[in-house]
Each structure stands twice: as C-alpha cells, then as structure tokens.
C-alpha cells in the first residue's frame, strides 16, 4: 500500500485512501437509492415456509453422493456426509 501511495500520491497514504473512496463512490453514483417499499422485512420475522428443521438438513447432508465432484466451495462430499450431524446446526443458522 505504501508503494502504491509513493507511486501515485508522493507517499501520502491518506490521499491514496481518498482516491480509492472517490472511485467507489463514483461507481455507484448513477444508482438510484432504495425506497422503503423495497426493503425486506425485519430479520426477526421468520416465515414457517422458510424454516428448515435440523433433522431435515442432517438427512440431506448424510445422503450426499460421496463419489460426485465437490461443488464450487471445494468441500469434499464425503466430509459433508460423514460430518452431517455436526454440520447440520451451522447450516441451519445460515440466513
């Protein structure tokens, strides 16, 4: 970072940070702001249709085909299957 600041702003790291901030502000300058009607409901409201039980998640993870290629996350399928009982809780809490 200091090398970049030296090259672009005579070593002034704060000037570099300001340039970076102005760049990212400019990227979003033409976007319209969100109105209140487009905001999602509060996080404390969870609809029953979106609630998945721990047992369902564990069951699905335990039935992952271990001989298929892993997904884009790179996790081996055998890991998901073998540790399904330990992973079901954290997977259920993903929102």
N, C-alpha and C positions, 0 to 999 in steps of 0.2 A: 504494500500500500504506500509506503514511504517512497519507493522507487517511482511509482506512478505519479505521486504528488510532486516529486522532484522533476519529473519529465514534463508534466502538464502545467503545474502551478508554482514553479520555483520552490518546491519543498513545503508549500503551505497545505497541510493535511485538511484543515478546515475548509479551505477553498475547494479542494477536491470533493469533500463531502457535500458542500453546497451545490457543486456542479452535478453530482450524482442525484441529489434530491430534485433539482430542477428538471433533470432529464426524466425521472419517473413521474413527476407532476405533469410534464408535457405529454407523456404517453397517454394519460387518462384525461387530458383537458377537454377532448371533444365528446366524452361520455356524459350522458345526462344522469343526474342524481336519481336515486331510487325514491319512489313515493311510498307513503305509509301503507298503501293497499297491497304493495308487492312484497312486503316483509313477511317472513314466516311467523307462525305463532310462537309464543314463548317456549323455551326448551322444557319447562316443567310440565307441559301438556303432552302426554304420550297417548296416541290413539291405540286402542286394542288391536286394530288390524296390523299395526307395525310392530307389535311386541312379539318376540320370538322366545320361546322357553329355552332354558338351559339344556333340558333333555333333548329338544329338537336339534339344537346346534351340535351337541355331543354325538348324537346319532348320525347326523350328516357328515361330520368330520371323521367318524370312525368308519364310514363307508367310502371314503375317498379311494379311488383306484390307485394303488401304490406304484404300479408299473407304467403309468402315464407320465408324460413330461410335466414338470412343475409349471406353475403359472408365471406371470410377469414379475411376481415378487421373488421368485427364485427359491421359495421354500420347497423342500422335498416333500412329496406327497406322503411318504412313509412317516415323516415327522408329524404331519397333521393327523394321520391315522393313529399312530402309536401313542401320541400325547393328547388325544381328543378330550379326555376327561380333564386335563389341566388347561387346555386352551379354550374350552367352551365358555368359561366365565369371562375371560378378557374379550373374546369375540362378541359375546352378548352385550358388552358395555360399549361397543363401538357405535357411535351415533352419526 
